[in-house]
Amino acid sequence: MTVREREDQIRRLPIENAVAWNAEGAEVLVKAGEKNRIVFTDEEMDLLKGTVFTHNHPNGLAFPDDDPRSFGNSFSIEDLRLACYAELAELRAVTPRLRFFIKPPATGWDFNYWLTIMEPAYLRHKATVARELREALVSKIVTLAQADAVYFDRICSGVSYELGLEYSREES
C-alpha cells in the first residue's frame, strides 16, 4: 500500500493515527492515539529515525463542509518537534480535505536543530501570524473561522521560507 493510499485510509478517523515507513518502503510503525495527540515510547521514537511519517489531524471533522475549519490544520509545534527529535526523512499530515508535507534541510534536523533553529523560528512566526490575524479580525477582513483555518499553515509557511525547508499542502 502506498503512503497516499494509507493516508486516505486514516484521514477521516476520529482519533489521531500514525504510520511510518523506512527507506525500503516497509511500514515500521502503526499507532493509534487520542483525539488530538499520539504519545510515543522511547522504543517507538527509535523506530522513527529516517522514516517517512504520516498522521491524521481529525479536528476538521468537527465542522460542516461549508466551514473553512473543515479543511483541517497544518503541523503543530509538537509535530515539528517530533520531526526534529526523531530525525524524520519527511513529516506528513492529512486532514479531511488537505495533505501537508515538510522535509528537513539538506543538513538534516535533530534535537539541536530544534532547540537552536526551528523552535525559535516557529515562536517568532507564531507571534507574527497571531498579530496579523488579530488585526485582520478586528478589521473584519477575516472571520474567526477563517483565521483558525489558516493559522498553522501560515506559521509553517513562514518557518519553511525562513529556514529554506520544503513545505507544501494540497487539496486531496
C-alpha positions in Angstrom: 0.0 0.0 0.0 1.4 3.4 -0.9 1.7 6.3 1.5 -1.2 8.2 -0.2 -3.4 5.1 0.0 -2.6 4.7 3.7 -3.3 8.4 4.3 -6.6 8.1 2.6 -7.5 5.3 5.0 -6.7 7.3 8.1 -7.8 10.8 7.1 -11.4 10.6 8.4 -10.7 8.6 11.6 -11.9 10.4 14.7 -8.6 9.9 16.6 -5.0 10.6 15.5 -3.4 7.6 13.8 0.2 7.5 12.6 2.1 5.3 10.2 5.9 5.4 9.4 7.8 3.8 6.5 11.5 3.1 6.4 13.7 3.8 3.4 12.8 0.5 1.8 9.1 1.3 2.0 8.2 -1.1 4.7 5.8 0.0 7.5 7.8 0.1 10.7 5.2 1.7 13.0 1.4 1.9 13.0 -0.2 3.5 16.1 -3.5 5.0 17.2 -3.6 7.8 19.7 -6.1 10.1 21.2 -8.3 12.8 19.7 -5.5 15.3 19.2 -2.3 13.5 20.0 -0.2 10.4 19.9 2.3 9.6 22.6 5.3 7.5 21.6 7.6 5.4 23.7 11.4 5.6 23.6 11.4 2.4 21.6 8.9 3.8 19.1 10.9 7.0 18.7 14.0 4.9 17.9 12.0 3.2 15.1 11.0 6.6 13.6 14.6 7.8 12.7 14.9 8.3 9.0 11.3 7.4 8.2 8.5 9.0 6.2 5.9 9.7 8.9 2.3 10.5 8.3 -0.6 11.0 10.6 -4.1 12.4 10.5 -5.4 15.6 12.1 -9.1 14.8 12.8 -10.1 18.2 14.1 -11.6 19.3 10.8 -14.2 16.5 11.1 -16.0 18.6 13.8 -17.1 21.2 11.3 -19.6 21.2 8.4 -18.2 21.2 4.9 -19.0 24.9 4.3 -16.9 25.9 7.4 -13.3 26.8 6.4 -12.1 24.8 9.5 -13.4 21.6 7.9 -10.2 21.6 5.8 -8.2 20.9 9.0 -4.8 22.3 10.2 -1.2 22.0 9.2 1.6 21.0 11.5 1.6 21.9 15.2 4.6 22.8 17.2 4.5 19.2 18.6 4.5 17.8 15.1 7.6 19.7 14.1 9.4 18.9 17.4 8.7 15.2 16.7 10.1 15.6 13.2 13.4 17.0 14.5 13.7 14.7 17.6 13.1 11.6 15.5 15.1 12.9 12.6 12.3 12.1 10.2 13.0 11.9 6.4 9.6 13.5 5.9 6.7 14.7 8.0 3.2 14.4 6.5 -0.3 15.1 7.8 -3.7 14.5 6.3 -6.9 16.2 7.2 -10.4 15.6 5.9 -9.6 17.7 2.8 -5.8 18.5 2.8 -2.4 16.8 2.7 0.7 18.6 4.2 4.4 17.8 3.7 7.6 19.1 5.2 11.1 17.8 4.7 14.3 18.6 6.6 17.0 20.9 5.3 19.9 19.3 3.3 21.9 19.1 6.5 19.1 17.3 8.3 17.3 18.1 11.5 17.7 16.8 15.1 17.3 17.8 18.7 19.9 20.6 18.4 18.3 21.9 15.2 15.0 22.1 17.0 16.4 23.9 20.0 18.6 26.4 18.3 17.0 27.0 14.9 13.4 25.7 14.3 11.8 26.3 17.7 12.9 30.0 17.8 11.8 30.5 14.2 8.4 28.8 15.0 7.8 31.0 18.0 8.7 34.2 16.0 6.3 33.3 13.2 3.6 32.2 15.7 3.7 35.7 17.3 3.7 37.4 13.9 0.8 35.3 12.5 -1.2 35.8 15.7 -0.7 39.5 15.5 -1.6 39.7 11.8 -4.7 37.5 12.2 -5.8 39.5 15.3 -5.6 42.7 13.2 -7.5 41.1 10.3 -10.2 40.0 12.8 -10.5 43.5 14.3 -10.7 45.0 10.8 -13.3 42.4 9.8 -11.1 41.2 6.9 -11.4 37.6 8.1 -13.8 35.7 10.3 -12.7 33.8 13.3 -13.3 30.5 11.4 -11.1 31.8 8.5 -8.4 32.8 10.9 -8.5 29.5 12.7 -8.3 27.6 9.4 -5.1 29.3 8.2 -3.2 29.8 11.5 -0.9 26.8 11.5 -0.4 26.8 7.7 0.7 30.5 7.9 3.2 29.7 10.7 4.6 26.6 8.8 4.9 28.6 5.6 6.8 31.4 7.3 9.1 29.0 9.1 9.8 27.0 6.0 10.5 30.1 3.9 12.9 31.5 6.6 14.7 28.2 7.0 14.7 27.0 3.4 12.6 23.9 4.1 10.4 22.2 1.5 6.9 22.7 2.7 3.6 22.3 0.8 0.0 21.5 1.1 -2.5 20.2 -1.4 -6.2 19.5 -1.6 -6.9 15.9 -1.7 
